[in-house]
Amino acid sequence: MTTPISGEGGVDAYAKLAELGLTLPKVVPPLASYVPAVQTGNYVYVSGQLPLVDGKLPHTGKVGAEVTAEQATELARVCALNGLAAVESLVGLGRVVKIVKVGGFVASAPGFTGQPAVINGASNLFGDVFGEQGRHARSAVGVAELPLNAPVEVEIIVEVA
């Protein structure tokens, strides 16, 4: 484990995860020709994360049809946790200075417009773990299809020390 960022506003992400009863999963292997995360300078770019749990999607289909908004919100939280696992594997969560940007994609049934509330599942996890350092810019976009018929996908950009 990397030593957490200390000083004013510093957060021990490992302690917060434990306090929340969460453990980081293993990094989700790429589904195609890419890597889970890459660092350039002080930024880590995390590839889109699906809500895979032990290699499987707990739910598939469109949000607003086969998947409820509540289920999708929990799936977005799983995506965020998978994203943190990718950061951990590359540089360690202790080096996180700020969650900078979250991009959320929701496979949406016709007429479903609750994408922002769904992606709150990811945003709230980052806030729960990192406090003020977890507040970020964000996009929440409805799409026709996602890989493996996943209901949601989340990508993140993280500033690191």
Residue pairs with C-beta under 8 A, 6 or more apart in sequence:
1 14
1 92
1 94
2 91
2 92
2 93
2 94
2 95
3 94
4 10
4 11
4 12
4 13
4 14
4 15
4 93
4 94
5 11
5 94
5 95
5 96
5 97
5 161
9 131
9 132
9 133
11 96
11 129
11 130
11 131
11 133
12 94
13 84
13 93
13 94
13 96
13 129
13 130
14 93
14 94
16 128
16 129
16 130
16 131
17 23
17 24
17 93
17 129
20 128
20 129
22 81
24 81
24 84
24 85
24 88
24 93
25 53
25 54
25 81
25 82
25 85
26 85
27 36
27 82
27 85
27 86
27 89
28 36
28 49
28 50
28 52
28 82
28 85
28 86
29 36
30 36
30 47
31 50
31 147
31 148
34 47
35 47
36 46
36 47
36 86
36 89
36 90
37 44
37 45
37 46
37 47
37 86
37 87
37 89
37 90
38 44
38 45
38 90
39 45
39 90
39 91
39 160
42 97
42 159
42 160
42 161
43 100
43 157
43 158
43 159
43 160
44 87
44 90
44 91
44 157
44 158
44 160
45 155
45 157
46 83
46 86
46 87
46 155
46 156
46 157
46 158
47 86
47 155
48 103
48 105
48 153
48 154
48 155
49 79
49 80
49 82
49 83
49 86
49 153
49 154
49 155
50 57
50 79
50 82
50 146
50 147
50 148
50 150
50 152
50 153
51 57
51 58
51 59
51 75
51 76
51 78
51 79
51 82
51 150
51 151
51 152
52 78
52 82
53 78
57 148
57 149
57 150
58 71
58 75
58 78
59 66
59 67
59 71
59 72
59 75
59 151
60 66
60 67
60 148
60 149
60 150
60 151
61 67
61 107
61 149
61 151
62 107
62 108
62 109
62 112
62 151
63 69
63 72
63 106
63 107
63 108
63 109
63 112
63 114
63 118
63 151
63 152
64 108
64 109
64 110
64 111
64 112
64 114
65 109
65 112
66 151
67 75
67 151
69 112
69 114
69 117
69 118
71 151
72 106
72 118
72 121
72 151
72 152
73 117
73 118
73 120
73 121
74 121
75 121
75 150
75 151
75 152
76 104
76 118
76 119
76 120
76 121
76 122
76 152
76 154
77 121
77 122
77 124
77 125
79 121
79 122
79 152
79 153
79 154
80 102
80 121
80 122
80 123
80 125
80 126
80 154
80 156
81 125
83 122
83 154
83 155
83 156
84 93
84 129
87 93
87 96
87 156
87 158
87 160
91 160
95 160
95 161
96 130
96 133
96 158
96 159
96 160
97 133
97 158
97 159
97 160
97 161
98 130
98 133
98 136
98 158
98 159
99 126
99 130
99 133
99 134
99 135
99 136
99 156
99 157
99 158
100 136
100 137
100 156
100 157
100 158
100 159
101 136
101 137
101 138
101 139
101 156
101 157
102 119
102 122
102 123
102 126
102 136
102 137
102 138
102 139
102 154
102 155
102 156
103 138
103 139
103 141
103 154
103 155
103 156
104 115
104 118
104 119
104 122
104 138
104 139
104 140
104 141
104 152
104 153
104 154
105 141
105 143
105 146
105 152
105 153
105 154
106 112
106 115
106 118
106 119
106 140
106 141
106 142
106 143
106 151
106 152
107 142
107 143
107 144
107 145
107 146
107 149
107 150
107 151
107 152
108 115
108 142
108 143
108 144
112 142
113 142
115 140
115 141
115 142
116 140
118 140
118 152
119 138
119 140
119 152
119 154
121 152
122 154
122 156
123 136
123 138
126 134
126 135
126 136
126 156
127 134
127 135
128 134
136 156
146 152
146 153
147 153
